[in-house]
Amino acid sequence: MTAPSNTVAQTLIRAAEVGREAGLRYVYAGNLPNHVGEYENTACPKCNFVVVRRGGYIVHENQITEEGKCPRCGEKIAGLWRRERLNL
């Protein structure tokens, strides 16, 4: 692909902010590893604790409990969180 040019990080971040403002609980700004700040990780929608920390497509830390909950407040985190599937 030669056109259009890549989307800049500021545009991805603004799009993620709009999603959160609209009430979306899990919003990501992808394709620019290490350039979109908090929008690269999964945070608990109730207490904002980072439960999955990523760098690009690599999971560096998974704090979600075996029951699929935030370890800080106990909020259920949507998804399939079996640790063996994440190779942790």
C-alpha positions as CSV (number, residue, x, y, z in Angstrom):
1,M,0.0,0.0,0.0
2,T,1.3,3.4,-0.9
3,A,-1.7,5.5,0.0
4,P,-3.2,6.7,2.3
5,S,-0.5,7.4,4.8
6,N,-0.4,5.8,8.3
7,T,-2.8,7.2,10.9
8,V,-0.9,9.2,13.5
9,A,-1.0,8.3,17.2
10,Q,-2.9,11.5,18.1
11,T,-5.8,10.5,15.8
12,L,-5.9,7.0,17.2
13,I,-5.9,8.3,20.8
14,R,-8.7,10.8,20.0
15,A,-10.8,8.0,18.5
16,A,-10.3,5.9,21.6
17,E,-11.3,8.9,23.8
18,V,-14.5,9.3,21.8
19,G,-15.2,5.6,22.3
20,R,-14.8,5.9,26.0
21,E,-16.9,9.0,26.2
22,A,-19.6,7.1,24.3
23,G,-19.6,4.5,27.1
24,L,-17.5,1.7,25.6
25,R,-15.7,-0.2,28.4
26,Y,-12.8,-1.7,26.5
27,V,-11.2,0.6,23.9
28,Y,-7.9,0.1,22.2
29,A,-5.9,2.3,19.8
30,G,-3.8,-0.3,17.9
31,N,-1.2,-0.6,15.2
32,L,1.3,1.8,16.8
33,P,3.0,-0.1,19.6
34,N,4.3,2.0,22.4
35,H,2.8,5.2,21.0
36,V,-0.8,5.2,22.3
37,G,-0.3,5.1,26.1
38,E,-3.0,3.7,28.2
39,Y,-5.0,2.7,25.1
40,E,-2.7,-0.2,24.5
41,N,-3.6,-2.0,27.8
42,T,-6.8,-3.4,29.3
43,A,-8.0,-1.5,32.4
44,C,-10.8,-2.5,34.7
45,P,-13.9,-0.4,33.7
46,K,-14.8,0.0,37.4
47,C,-11.6,1.0,39.2
48,N,-9.2,1.7,36.2
49,F,-6.6,-0.7,37.4
50,V,-4.5,-2.0,34.5
51,V,-5.3,-5.7,34.4
52,V,-3.4,-6.6,31.1
53,R,-0.3,-4.6,30.1
54,R,0.7,-4.9,26.5
55,G,3.5,-3.7,24.2
56,G,2.1,-4.0,20.7
57,Y,0.6,-7.5,20.4
58,I,2.7,-8.9,23.2
59,V,1.1,-9.4,26.6
60,H,3.7,-8.4,29.2
61,E,1.6,-8.8,32.3
62,N,-1.8,-10.3,33.1
63,Q,-3.3,-9.5,36.5
64,I,-6.8,-10.9,35.8
65,T,-7.8,-13.6,38.4
66,E,-8.5,-17.2,37.4
67,E,-12.2,-16.2,37.8
68,G,-11.8,-13.5,35.2
69,K,-12.0,-10.6,37.6
70,C,-10.0,-7.5,38.5
71,P,-7.7,-8.3,41.5
72,R,-8.3,-4.8,43.0
73,C,-12.1,-4.5,43.0
74,G,-13.5,-7.8,41.8
75,E,-15.2,-6.5,38.7
76,K,-15.8,-9.1,36.0
77,I,-13.5,-8.5,33.0
78,A,-15.1,-9.5,29.7
79,G,-13.1,-12.2,27.8
80,L,-11.5,-15.6,28.0
81,W,-8.7,-15.5,30.6
82,R,-7.3,-19.0,30.9
83,R,-3.6,-18.4,31.6
84,E,-2.4,-21.3,29.5
85,R,-4.0,-19.8,26.4
86,L,-1.9,-16.6,27.0
87,N,1.3,-18.6,27.4
88,L,2.0,-16.9,30.7
